Amino acid sequence: MIDPEKLIALSDDDVRQVLRVVETKTVVTVLGAAPPDVAARVMAALANRAAQFLKDEIELQGRVSADEARAAQRAFGRDLDQAAAEDRLPARLALGLRADQSPGRR
């Protein structure tokens, strides 16, 4: 599971690298549930057309439930882990976006 707020600290290049390996639907759901500054930061790293596409998809999606947000955050993490395992993404990015979890929680 990832912590969407950690996307804010990434460079533009890192944001684009992360978005290339995560399914668009997952990105849309995570950003739709994230605080507005997170979505704004991610969109600032993108070309205007890509940012507008994401914004439109988030608006079309509507409200995201807490369960949907958690499921999307888990899927986002799985996509990052798979990309890192396949050397399509630096492991530091996959690990750096992980949510801090209490022992025994997954």
C-alpha positions in Angstrom: 0.0 0.0 0.0 1.3 3.4 -0.9 1.0 6.8 0.9 -0.2 9.1 -1.9 1.1 12.2 0.0 4.6 10.9 -0.6 4.2 11.7 -4.3 4.6 15.4 -3.4 8.2 14.9 -2.6 9.1 13.3 -5.9 10.8 15.1 -8.7 8.9 15.7 -11.9 10.9 12.9 -13.6 10.2 10.5 -10.8 6.5 11.2 -10.9 6.4 10.5 -14.6 8.4 7.3 -14.1 6.0 6.1 -11.5 2.9 6.9 -13.6 4.3 5.0 -16.5 4.2 1.7 -14.6 0.9 2.1 -12.7 -2.5 1.4 -14.4 -4.3 4.6 -15.3 -7.5 3.5 -13.5 -5.5 3.0 -10.4 -3.8 6.4 -10.6 -7.2 8.0 -11.2 -8.7 6.4 -8.1 -5.7 7.1 -5.9 -5.6 10.8 -7.0 -9.4 11.1 -6.7 -9.2 10.1 -3.0 -6.0 12.0 -2.3 -5.8 15.6 -0.9 -6.1 18.2 -3.7 -2.4 19.2 -3.3 -1.3 15.7 -4.2 -3.3 15.6 -7.4 -2.1 19.1 -8.2 1.6 18.1 -7.7 1.2 15.0 -9.9 -0.5 17.0 -12.6 2.2 19.7 -12.5 4.7 17.1 -13.5 2.8 16.2 -16.6 2.2 17.7 -20.1 -0.9 19.8 -20.3 -2.8 17.2 -22.3 -2.0 14.3 -19.9 -2.8 16.4 -16.9 -6.2 17.4 -18.4 -6.9 13.8 -19.2 -6.3 12.8 -15.5 -8.3 15.7 -14.3 -11.3 14.8 -16.5 -11.1 11.1 -15.5 -11.0 12.0 -11.8 -14.1 14.2 -12.3 -15.9 11.5 -14.2 -15.1 9.0 -11.5 -16.9 10.9 -8.8 -16.5 10.3 -5.1 -14.1 7.5 -4.0 -15.0 5.5 -1.0 -12.4 4.7 1.7 -12.5 1.0 0.7 -12.0 1.9 -3.0 -9.1 4.2 -2.0 -7.4 1.5 0.0 -7.8 -1.0 -2.7 -6.3 1.4 -5.3 -3.4 2.2 -3.0 -2.7 -1.5 -2.6 -2.9 -2.0 -6.4 -0.6 1.0 -6.9 1.9 -0.6 -4.6 1.7 -3.9 -6.4 2.3 -2.2 -9.7 5.3 -0.4 -8.3 6.7 -3.6 -6.8 6.3 -5.5 -10.1 7.9 -2.8 -12.1 10.8 -2.7 -9.7 11.2 -6.5 -9.8 11.3 -6.2 -13.6 13.8 -3.4 -13.5 11.3 -1.0 -15.1 11.4 1.3 -12.0 14.2 2.0 -9.5 13.4 0.2 -6.2 14.0 3.4 -4.3 10.8 4.8 -5.9 8.7 1.7 -5.0 10.0 1.7 -1.5 9.8 5.4 -1.0 6.1 5.6 -1.6 5.2 2.9 0.9 2.8 3.8 3.6 4.2 3.4 7.1 2.4 0.4 8.6 2.1 -0.9 12.1 3.5 -4.4 12.8 1.0 -7.1 11.9 -0.8 -4.9 9.3 -0.7 -5.5 5.6 
